[in-house]
């Protein structure tokens, strides 16, 4: 799911990549944000890069 959010912006595309129902994208994203202890999906992506889950991100 994290990779799908990182690679796609449209909920339908995220759902397809994550192999979940499009209606579940928002709730699953909110669950990940909450579990990671961040405030939004932008910070979730930053954390994913920082921890190496999404590759290294150079600023």
N, C-alpha and C positions, 0 to 999 in steps of 0.2 A: 504494500500500500504506500509506503514512504517513497519508494522509487516512482510509483505511478503518479503521485502528487508532484514530485520533482520534475518529471518529464512531460506532464500534460497540464493544461489549464482548464479545459472544458470538463465538467463533471462526467459527461458521457464517455469521454476518452479516458479519464481516470478510472471509471468503473470498468471499462473494457480491459484496460491494462491490469487492473487489480483483480479482475474476474469476480466482481461483485455487482449487485444490482445498482443501477444509477440512483435509485432512491436512498441507498445506504451510504453514498459518498460523504454527504455532509456529517452524518452522525459518526462514521468511522474516522473522519478527519478530526472532528472534535474530540473523540476518544484518544487519538494519538497525541493531540496537542495537550490534553489534560494529563495523560500518562507521562509525557516528557517534561511536564512542569513548565511549559512555556505559554505565552499569551496568544499566539496566533500561528498560522501555518507558515508565514515567512520566517519566523524564528525557529519553527520546527525544521525547516529546510536548512537553516544555518547550523543548527545543532547536528543534524544528520551529516552535513559536510564536515563539521569540526570533529565529530566522533569517527569519521571514516566510513560511515554507512553508505554514503553517496559519492565517495571519492574525495580527494583533497581539493579544497577551494582556496585559491590564492587571491588575496585582496590587493 
